[in-house]
Amino acid sequence: MPLPQVEAFFARLKKSNPKPETELRYTNPFTLLVAVVLSAQATDKGVNKATEALFKIADTPAKMAALGEAGLSNTIKTIGLYRGKAKNIVALSKLLLERHSGEVPREREALEALPGVGRKTANVVLNVAFGEKTIAVDTHIFRVANRTGLAPGKTPREVEDGLVKLVPEEYLLHAHHWLILHGRYVCTARQPKCSDCVVCDLCRYPDKTPVTKPAVAKRRGS
């Protein structure tokens, strides 16, 4: 997508939602990290439901390590793959205590060295907790980037690299959230809501749903 269209694309998303935020609920960098690990192959709504009780009893690495795999599994059993996630979260909590004095590191390499933490999770933590201009490509962003022609790619990393190069600096900090929310609520996998899309005329998707009314900017957020 040409740069002038990219600028228009994000200008409209910004106007629709000036201050986008993650829909995961958290209280500190550690609870954010845990929530993002839990969100793999799960909805934010489902994660929030489980962590509402969890974070009341374990909102630090020390408390999480003390809770143990069995205690954590029992608390998050409504989330898919909960046993494996519980194992990783307890292990990463212990590593945070051993290597980082119980603090979530701000360095990508250190984050990705933690059990259950890949590039996408690290990008979310760096962006949301530390204000880094990273883009975590999930299924929503991957779909939006490819469907609209914004930054096509065959892999999440290709899409991420394309977006980082393409998105204007002034929009880069919040681009991650604008694209996720757009994919979650407007540019959905099935039957995208093209009549509600503020960037419909910029989109290259050939199978747009019929636009029966002018696109209206709608606020999206947590």
Secondary structure, DSSP 8 states (H G I E B T S, - for coil): --HHHHHHHHHHHHHH-SS---SS--SSHHHHHHHHHHTTTS-HHHHHHHHHHHHHH--SHHHHHHHHHHHHHHHHTTSTTHHHHHHHHHHHHHHHHHHHTT---SSHHHHHTSTT--HHHHHHHHHHTT--------HHHHHHHHHHSSS--SSHHHHHHHHHHHS-HHHHHHHHHHHHHHHHHTS-SSS--GGG-TTGGG---TT-----S---------
